[in-house]
Amino acid sequence: MSNCCFGVAPCGDGSISIAAVDGVDVSVKHFEPAQSDSSSVVKFVGDRASSPRICVASTGAWALGLALALGALPQAEVIIMRPAVVSPTVSAADGDDIALGLARYARRAA
C-alpha cells in the first residue's frame, strides 16, 4: 500500500466521486447513491493506502460526518475545504473534476 492522496466530492445525482492520485497514476471511482455511505468510502480508501491524505469537498451536510469517519483510519490526514479555494474552475466542474482537483491539492499539500 502507498501514501495515496484522495479527493472526495458529491455528484448531482447523489453519488460520490473519489479520485486517487498516487504519483503519476490517477483513477476515479463512483459510488452510486445506494453505496455512498461513509463505510463504503472508508473501506475504499483504507484498502488503497496505509497513510492516506484525503481532501473532502465541503459542499453538503455529509462532509463533516465523512471526514470524521475517514479520520479514524490509521495515519490518515483529512482536509475539509471548499472546492473554490482550489480553483474557481474546479468549483464549477462536475463531481469527477472536483474530486480530481481536491486529490491533486492534497498531493501538493503533502
Summary of the structure (lengths in Angstrom):
residues: 110
radius of gyration: 12.1
end to end distance: 17.0
largest distance: 32.8
contacts: 376
relative contact order: 0.26
helix: 42%
strand: 29%
